[in-house]
Amino acid sequence: MTTRTESLSDELHAYVVAHGSTPDPIVADLIAETAATCPSGSVCRSPPSRPGS
């Protein structure tokens, strides 16, 4: 499973990685639990916003 977003250019991805921060312990636990629960890398996707909603 990749953690890289497909729509980012290589330069933008490098910038985000260089200037990002590591998750705090609670977020790190949530990431690990989610990965263990969905080992296939399932992704929850939100439906596109509808006009007027």
C-alpha positions as CSV (number, residue, x, y, z in Angstrom):
1,M,0.0,0.0,0.0
2,T,1.4,3.4,-0.9
3,T,1.1,6.5,1.2
4,R,1.7,8.8,-1.7
5,T,-1.2,10.7,-3.3
6,E,-1.4,10.2,-7.0
7,S,-2.3,13.8,-7.9
8,L,0.8,15.3,-6.3
9,S,3.8,16.2,-8.5
10,D,7.1,14.8,-7.4
11,E,8.3,18.3,-6.3
12,L,5.1,18.9,-4.2
13,H,5.3,15.5,-2.6
14,A,8.9,16.1,-1.6
15,Y,8.0,19.5,-0.1
16,V,5.1,18.0,1.9
17,V,7.3,15.2,3.2
18,A,10.2,17.6,4.1
19,H,7.9,20.1,5.9
20,G,5.3,17.8,7.3
21,S,5.1,16.5,10.9
22,T,4.9,13.0,12.3
23,P,1.5,12.0,13.7
24,D,1.0,12.3,17.5
25,P,0.6,9.0,19.4
26,I,-3.2,8.9,19.2
27,V,-3.2,9.4,15.4
28,A,-0.3,6.9,15.0
29,D,-2.4,4.3,17.0
30,L,-5.5,5.1,14.8
31,I,-3.4,4.6,11.6
32,A,-2.1,1.3,12.9
33,E,-5.5,0.0,14.0
34,T,-7.0,1.0,10.6
35,A,-4.2,-0.7,8.7
36,A,-4.8,-3.9,10.8
37,T,-8.5,-3.8,10.3
38,C,-8.3,-3.1,6.5
39,P,-5.1,-4.9,5.4
40,S,-6.1,-4.7,1.8
41,G,-5.7,-1.0,1.8
42,S,-9.4,-0.2,1.5
43,V,-10.2,3.4,1.0
44,C,-13.3,5.2,2.3
45,R,-14.3,7.8,-0.3
46,S,-16.7,10.6,0.3
47,P,-19.2,11.3,-2.4
48,P,-18.8,14.5,-4.4
49,S,-20.6,17.5,-2.9
50,R,-23.9,18.2,-4.6
51,P,-24.9,21.8,-5.5
52,G,-27.2,23.2,-2.9
53,S,-26.4,20.7,-0.2
